[in-house]
Amino acid sequence: MRIEKAFVEKMFDISGKVAIVTGAAGALGSAVAGGYGFAGAKVMLTGRGEGKLKALYEEMTAAGIECSYCTGDPSNEEDVKKVIADTVEKFGRVDILVTAAGFNAPKPILEQSVEDWEKIMDANVKGTWLYAKYVGAQMVAQGEGGKVILVSSARSKAGMKGYTGYCTAKAGIDLMAQSLACEWGEHGINVNTINPTVFRSELTEWMFNDDTAKTKFLTRIPLGRLGEPSDFAGACIFLASSASNFITGANLATDGGYWAN
């Protein structure tokens, strides 16, 4: 055999690792934060709104998860630096980054203002770039590698009416991950994207309850259902674990086969 039992036993073990999750109060961010916590990681929760972050922190703490929270705008450089500094002060290091913060304002390009475009780019591309830059610097300084997971979308490779800004932003995140994978491979830092399709959240709950809309969308999904937050969390645990040590610069489609169809 060319594989060791000890490796298999620890393949998905992330206990003791320190993770930063941006957009942590959102449906996907909270799912991965909880998933990491139950898998034994220490989690720094961050996002713009303190109320939801504090509520999530209290819920996770009550469940026995070691975590903390720090508010901050992901597109603000000083806020990003503060979140990372607070994480290092609290937990001593950073091993995992998940950029689950994002924003969309669907609108035809002829009706879209420059301000609309800039908000989408700031929330998705600039915020991701800033966290990658400063967490990457911390990981390089630590000298022990790391896992960077940039949240993209199935829309990064599939256009959609009214989604000019969003599709462009997510395509940029895919290429950002590939470029960083090339830059940081020598440091043992894996950089990948996770590319979800429609997942259950406050914003998409209407689709789950609208049979006409759901049926139309499901014609593109071979597995025949929309995504649940647990599907997203599982993929993020894989990308944060040693099971994915030889995967970098990849776009992991968590889309039920949407890209394939």
C-alpha positions in Angstrom: 0.0 0.0 0.0 1.2 3.5 -0.7 -0.9 5.3 1.8 -0.5 5.3 5.6 -3.3 4.6 8.1 -2.3 7.6 10.2 -2.8 9.9 7.2 -6.3 8.5 6.6 -7.2 8.9 10.2 -6.3 12.5 10.2 -7.3 13.3 6.6 -10.2 15.7 7.6 -8.8 16.7 11.0 -8.6 20.5 11.4 -8.6 20.5 15.2 -6.5 23.2 16.7 -6.4 25.2 13.4 -7.3 28.8 13.4 -9.7 30.0 10.8 -11.0 33.5 9.8 -14.4 33.5 8.1 -15.6 36.7 6.5 -19.3 37.3 6.0 -19.7 34.9 8.9 -23.2 36.0 9.8 -24.6 35.0 6.4 -26.1 31.7 5.5 -23.0 30.2 4.0 -20.5 32.0 6.3 -22.3 30.8 9.5 -22.5 27.2 8.1 -18.8 27.0 7.5 -18.0 28.7 10.7 -20.0 26.2 12.7 -18.6 23.4 10.6 -15.1 24.4 11.4 -15.9 24.9 15.0 -17.4 21.4 15.4 -14.4 20.0 13.6 -12.2 21.4 16.3 -10.9 24.6 14.8 -10.8 28.0 16.5 -12.8 30.5 14.5 -12.7 34.3 14.2 -16.1 35.5 12.9 -16.1 38.8 11.0 -18.5 41.0 9.1 -20.0 44.4 9.0 -22.9 44.0 11.5 -22.1 43.5 15.1 -25.6 42.3 16.1 -25.7 39.1 14.0 -22.0 38.4 14.6 -22.5 38.6 18.4 -25.6 36.3 18.2 -23.6 33.8 16.2 -20.7 34.0 18.6 -23.0 33.4 21.5 -24.6 30.4 19.8 -21.3 28.8 18.8 -19.8 29.5 22.3 -22.9 27.8 23.9 -22.2 24.8 21.7 -18.7 24.5 23.1 -16.9 26.0 20.1 -13.8 28.3 20.7 -14.4 31.4 18.8 -14.4 35.2 18.8 -15.7 38.0 16.6 -14.5 41.3 15.2 -16.6 43.7 13.1 -15.1 45.2 10.0 -15.7 46.2 6.4 -13.9 43.7 4.1 -13.2 46.4 1.6 -11.6 48.7 4.2 -7.8 48.0 4.4 -7.5 49.1 8.1 -10.5 47.0 9.1 -9.0 44.0 7.5 -5.6 44.5 9.2 -7.4 44.9 12.6 -9.4 41.6 12.1 -6.1 39.8 11.4 -4.3 41.4 14.3 -7.1 40.6 16.7 -7.1 37.0 15.4 -3.4 36.6 16.0 -3.6 38.3 19.4 -6.5 36.0 20.4 -5.4 32.7 18.9 -1.7 33.1 18.1 -1.9 32.5 14.3 -4.0 32.0 11.2 -4.2 28.7 9.3 -7.4 29.0 7.3 -9.2 31.9 5.5 -12.7 31.7 4.0 -13.9 34.8 2.2 -17.7 34.3 2.4 -18.5 38.1 2.3 -20.1 39.3 -0.9 -22.8 41.4 -2.5 -24.9 41.6 -5.6 -27.4 44.2 -7.0 -28.8 42.7 -10.2 -29.5 45.2 -12.8 -29.2 45.5 -16.6 -25.9 47.3 -17.5 -27.8 50.1 -19.2 -29.5 50.9 -15.9 -26.4 50.2 -13.7 -24.5 53.2 -12.3 -20.8 53.4 -11.7 -21.6 53.4 -8.0 -23.5 50.1 -8.5 -20.5 48.6 -10.2 -18.1 49.8 -7.6 -20.1 48.4 -4.7 -20.2 45.0 -6.3 -16.4 45.1 -7.1 -15.5 46.4 -3.6 -17.6 43.8 -1.8 -16.5 40.8 -3.9 -13.1 41.5 -5.5 -11.5 44.2 -3.4 -12.6 42.6 -0.1 -11.3 39.2 -1.2 -8.0 40.7 -2.4 -7.4 42.6 0.9 -8.0 39.5 3.0 -5.9 37.3 0.8 -3.1 39.8 0.8 -2.9 40.3 4.6 -3.8 36.8 5.7 -1.3 35.5 3.1 1.4 37.7 4.6 0.7 36.3 8.0 0.8 32.7 6.7 4.1 33.3 4.9 5.6 34.8 8.1 4.4 31.8 10.1 6.2 29.5 7.6 3.9 26.6 8.1 1.7 26.9 5.0 -2.1 27.5 5.1 -5.4 27.1 3.3 -7.0 30.0 1.6 -10.6 29.4 0.3 -12.1 32.2 -1.8 -15.8 32.0 -2.2 -16.7 32.5 -5.9 -19.8 31.3 -7.7 -21.1 29.1 -10.5 -21.8 32.4 -12.2 -18.0 33.0 -12.6 -18.3 30.8 -15.8 -21.9 31.3 -16.7 -23.4 34.7 -17.7 -26.8 35.8 -16.6 -29.1 38.7 -17.6 -28.6 41.5 -15.1 -25.5 40.0 -13.6 -22.8 41.8 -15.5 -21.1 43.1 -12.3 -21.5 39.9 -10.3 -20.4 37.5 -13.0 -17.3 39.6 -13.8 -16.4 39.9 -10.1 -16.6 36.2 -9.5 -14.6 35.4 -12.6 -12.0 37.7 -11.2 -11.9 35.8 -7.9 -11.3 32.6 -9.8 -8.3 34.0 -11.6 -7.1 35.6 -8.3 -7.0 32.2 -6.7 -5.1 30.7 -9.6 -2.5 33.5 -9.5 -2.1 33.3 -5.8 -1.7 29.5 -6.0 1.3 30.2 -8.3 2.7 32.8 -6.0 2.3 30.9 -2.7 2.9 27.3 -3.7 6.5 27.6 -2.5 5.2 28.6 0.9 2.9 25.6 1.2 -0.2 27.7 1.0 -3.1 26.2 -1.0 -5.4 28.7 -2.6 -8.7 27.5 -4.2 -12.2 28.8 -4.9 -15.5 27.2 -4.0 -18.1 27.9 -6.6 -21.7 27.4 -5.3 -24.9 27.7 -7.2 -28.2 28.6 -5.4 -28.0 27.7 -1.7 -30.7 28.2 0.9 -30.6 31.5 2.6 -32.8 34.4 3.6 -32.3 35.9 0.1 -33.1 32.7 -1.8 -35.8 31.1 0.4 -38.5 32.4 -2.0 -37.0 30.1 -4.7 -37.3 27.1 -2.5 -40.9 27.9 -1.9 -41.8 28.9 -5.5 -42.4 25.6 -7.4 -42.3 27.3 -10.8 -39.0 29.1 -10.3 -37.4 26.1 -8.6 -38.5 23.7 -11.3 -37.1 26.0 -14.0 -33.7 26.2 -12.2 -33.5 22.5 -11.4 -33.5 21.7 -15.1 -29.9 22.7 -15.0 -29.0 20.7 -11.9 -28.5 17.0 -12.5 -28.7 16.1 -8.7 -32.2 17.5 -8.8 -32.1 19.9 -5.8 -30.8 23.2 -4.6 -27.9 23.5 -2.2 -28.1 23.4 1.6 -25.6 25.2 3.8 -24.3 21.9 5.0 -23.2 21.1 1.5 -21.1 24.2 1.5 -19.6 23.5 4.9 -18.6 20.0 3.9 -16.7 21.3 0.8 -15.0 24.0 2.9 -13.9 21.4 5.5 -12.3 19.4 2.7 -10.4 22.4 1.3 -9.2 23.3 4.8 -8.0 19.7 5.6 -4.9 17.7 4.7 -7.1 15.7 2.3 -6.7 18.6 -0.2 -3.0 19.2 0.3 -2.2 18.6 -3.4 -5.1 20.8 -4.7 -4.4 24.4 -5.4 -5.6 26.9 -8.0 -8.7 24.9 -8.5 -12.4 25.9 -8.7 -14.5 23.5 -6.7 -18.0 23.4 -8.1 -20.5 22.9 -5.3 -23.4 23.1 -7.7 -25.1 19.8 -8.0 -23.7 19.4 -11.5 -24.8 22.9 -12.8 -21.5 23.5 -14.6 -21.7 20.0 -16.2 -25.1 20.7 -17.7 
